[in-house]
Amino acid sequence: MVLETVSKIIKIQLPAYLKKLPLPETIGGFARLTVSEWLRLLPLLGILALLGYLTIRPFLPKKKKQRDSLINLKIQKENPKVVNEIDIEDLKSTNVCYCRCWRSKTFPVCDKSHIKHNELTGDNVGPLILKKKIR
């Protein structure tokens, strides 16, 4: 039943649709088309544009990891993640983590956005952790 419907569309309705389209014989003829004629051409032009894009898509350059967006260019590159801890006696809370990747939605406080940034770019940036010094 489904194949019969598809067959009917391809064999009968599509040729009838194409015969009714206002296709000019020259390129200059496109300039003389009316708005209603352009509207009748839009579905065909959309399908042709989609087929063209799908045809050239495998040849388009692929997105690579954004190595140019590294934040940490030279500090402790041998470590998987750079995290510094500083003991401070007068800190009110026990631990405070500050963002150093500039991706945190709660900036300047770290929300661990550096994890996704590091996976995408190969960077090794981590937070700055301030710890209350216990006497």
N, C-alpha and C positions, 0 to 999 in steps of 0.2 A: 504494500500500500504506500509506504514512504517513497520507495524507488519510483513508483508510478507517478507520484506527485512531482518529484524532482525531474523526472523525464518529461513530463508535460510542461513544466516551467521552462526547461532548456530547449525543447523542440518547438513549442508553440508560442508561449508567452514572451520569451526573450527576443526571438526574431521580430515579433509584432511590436514590442517595445522599441527595439532598435530602429525599425522602419519609421516610426513616428518621431524620432529625435531630429531636431533641427540642426543637422551637421552641415556647415557651410563647405563649399568646395575649395575655398582658398583661405589663407590665414587672415586676410583682410576681412573676410566674411564674418569672423568672430566679433569684430568691432561693430557690425551692423545688427547683431542679435539683440532682441528686446529682453527686458527683465524676465518676462514669463518664459522665454525660450532658454535663458540661462538657468532658470530654476528647474526646468525639465532636464537639463544636461547635468545638473549637480550630482545626482546619484551615480551616474556613469563615471563622471570625473573623479568622484570620491573613491569608487572601487578601483579605478585605474591608478590613482595615487597610492592607495593601500597596496596594491599588487606590486607597484614599482618599488615602494619602500621595503616590502618583504623580500623582493628580489635582491636589492643591494645591501640589505642589512648584514648578511654574513661577511661582507667585504669591508664594513665600517670598522674603524679601530676600536678595540675593546678598552674599557676603562681599566687602568692599572692602579695599583696601590699608590696613594699619593705620598711618595717619598719626599716631595718638595714641601710638605706641610709638617715636617718634623719640628718639634719644639726644642727638644734636647739634642743639640748638634754635637757636643763633645764631652759632657760631664758623665763620668762613670759608665761609659758605653759598654763595658764588659759585664755589667750587672743587668739582670733581666728587668728590674724596675728600680728606679732611683727614689728612695724614701729617706728623708732626713728627720731625725728626732732631736728635739732640743728640750732639755730640762729647764723649767722656769719655776722658781719658788713662789712667786706671787700670782700664779695663774688661778683663777677662780674655779674653773671646772677641771676635771682630771685630765681629759684629752681634748684637743682641738685640732682638726685636720683642715689645712688650707689648700686650695686648688692651685696647681702649677701647670695644668694643661690648657687652661682658659676655655674649657668645654662645659664646666659645671653650670647647671641651671640654678644653683644656689650660691653662685660666686659671691664672695671669695671662699666660702666654705666648700669643701670637697664633697661631691655626691657620687664619687667613683666613676665619673664619665671618662677618666683616663684609661680605664680598662678597655672600653670600646675604641677609643682613639688609638691605643697601643696596638690593638688587633688590626685595625685598618691601615695603619701607617708603618708598623714595625718599630715604633718609637718605644722608649722605656721610661717615660715620665711617670712620676707618682706624686703623692701629696707631701706637704710639709706638715709634720705632726709635732705639735707643742704639747709636752707632758708636764704635769705639775710635779715638781720635785718634792719627794717625800723625805722629810728630815729624819 
